[in-house]
Amino acid sequence: MEFSLDFFDALRRMKARKPDPVPASPAPASLTEPPPAEPAKDTISPAGIALIKRFEGCARQRADGRFEAYPDPGTGAAPWTIGWGATGKGIGPGTVWSQDQCDARLEADLARYARDVSRALGRAPTSQHQFDALVSFHYNTGAIARASLTRLHKAGEYAAAAAEFGKWVHAGGRRMTGLVRRRAAEASLYRGE
C-alpha cells in the first residue's frame, strides 16, 4: 500500500486512541501575540510532511525503480543521503533502497525528529504550523537543541524566531539556493502564511 495512505491512516488511529482534550484554535492574529494555549505537539501534520517531501524529494531513482545514495550537495561527500533525505550509519556509496524502505525510514525519522522538537520546546505554547516548520528545520539541520530560533520561540518572540530561519542557508561553507528556498518556506509556515 502507498506510504502516504498508511502513514496518515496510522496518524488517524493514534488520534482516535488519544483524544485531544483541547479543541483546535485558529492561528494567532500576529506573531507578536502568543499562540493559543495548546497541548504539547508531538506529531507533524500533513502540511509539515508535504513541506519536507517538497524539499527532500525521493532522489536518485534508478532505472529499476530503486533509489541510490548520493553525496551531500554542499560537501560533495559525507553525509551521504538516500530516499527522503535519510542520512546516518549504513548510508554511503553503493547504498540502494526500495521505495518502501525510503518511505518507512521517512516515517521513523519524522517520529524521532518530532519527539526531539517537542522535547526542545517543552511546554512553550506552539501552534501546529509552528511545530511543523520546526520539525522540517530540525529534519534538515539536526539543530533544534542549539538553534537560537528555539530559544526565541520559547521566549514568545515569534517574529524574531521566524527571522532566524534565514540564517541557516549554508552547507559546506557555501550559501545554497535550495536552503534559501527551504528556510523561506519554513519561515512562512511558521508564521502561518
Buried (B, 14 or more C-beta within 10 A) or exposed (E): EEBBEBBBEEBEEEEEEEEEEEEEEEBBEEBEEEBBEBEEBBBBBEEBBBBBBEBBEBBBBEEEEBBBBBBBEBEEEEBBBBBBBBBEEEBBEEBEBEBEBBBBBBBEBBBEBBEBBBEBBEEBBBBBBBBBBBBBBBBBBBBBEEBEBBBBBBEBBBEBBBBBBBEBBEBEEEEBEEBBEBBEBBBBBBBBE
